[in-house]
Amino acid sequence: MLVREILAIILLFGGLFFLIVGVVGLIRLPDIYNRLHALGKCDTMGSGMIILGMVLIVPGTTNVVKLLLMIIFTLAINPVMTHLITKTAYVRGTPLSEDSFVINAYYEEEDDEGDLGEGGS
């Protein structure tokens, strides 16, 4: 029993760490694309670890099943929503920070003859 509680505490504090790192990324990073990159990773990992820690603590089979469903939905929905928000920001023309290194896979530059530029195939 003691091992379960220690493992649960480790998972809870690990999840808290990832959520704090995500908040720091939200505050410190320069534009929406970098912020969402940090938040998408840290939010999914932090939430997953906290819910796993709760699975070890909470009694009852129905509660454990509900928590496991929460993990499945979190792992499925968070990355999709992060991608959707980022794609929407791109389509609306939200500018990047001037310090961002850009490789733009969505935009292919055309030269004067109508051929694709250096980035095209």
N, C-alpha and C positions, 0 to 999 in steps of 0.2 A: 504494500500500500504506500509505503514511504517513497518508493522509486517512482510510482505514478505521479505523486504530488510534486516531486522534484522535477520530473520531466515536464509536467504541466507548467510549473513556474518558469522553467527555461524557455518553453515555447511562448508563454505570455510575454516575458521580457524581450525575447527575440522579436516578436511581432511589434511590440512597442518601439523597439529600436528602429525597425524598418519604417514604421509610420512617422517617427520623428525625422528620420533621414528624408523622407518624402516631403515633409513640411519645410525642412531646410532647403531642399531643392526648389520647392515652390517659391520661397522667398528670395533665394539667391540667384537663380538662373534668369537669363536676360529676356527670353521671349517665350511665347506660348508653346512652341514646338519642343524646346528643351524642357520646359516645365512639365508638359504632359508626358514626355519620355520618362522623367524621373518619377512622376506620380504614378504612372501606369505600372511600373515595375514594383515600386515600394508599397503601393496600396494593395496590390494583389498578394504580395508576399506577406506583408504585415497582417492583413485581415485573415489570410489562410492560417498563419501560425497562431494567431489569437484564438480562432475558432477551434483549431486542433487542440490547443491547450485546454479549452473549455470542454471538449469532448472527453478528456481524461478526468475532469473534475465533476461534471454534471452527472447525477444519477438518473437512471431510467432509460429504457431502450428507446422510447418515443422521442425523448429529448436528444439523444445521440443521433437518431435518424434525421431529425430536423436540422441539427448542426451539420451533419454530413451533406445534406441537401444544400445548405447554405454555402458550404465549401465548393460544391460542384457548380452552383450558379455563379459564385464569385469568380471562379476560374474561367467560366465560359463568358460572362458578361463584361467584366472589367477590361480585358484587352480589346474586345470589339468596340466598346464605347469610347475608349481612348483613341482608337484608330478613327472612329467616326468623327469625333470632335476635332482631331488633327486634320483630317481630310476636309471638313467643313471650313476650318480656318484657312486652309490652303486655297480652296475654291473661292472663298470670299476675298482673297488677296491680302490676308493679314501678313504684314512684313516680318522678315527675319531680323534678328539683331545684326548689326554690322560686323560683329566679331564671329559670326557663325560660319563654319566651313560648309559649303553647299555642294551636294551632288544631287541634282534634280532629275529624278527618273520620269517625271510626268511631262516635262517640257523638252521638246526637241527643237533646236534652233534651225531655221532654214536660211541658206545663203541666197545670193542673187539669182542663181539659176533654178531655184526651187528644190535643189537637192538638200538632203539632210546635212547638217553641219557636223562638227567633230564628234558630238555625242551620239549621233544616230547610227543605225545599222542598215 
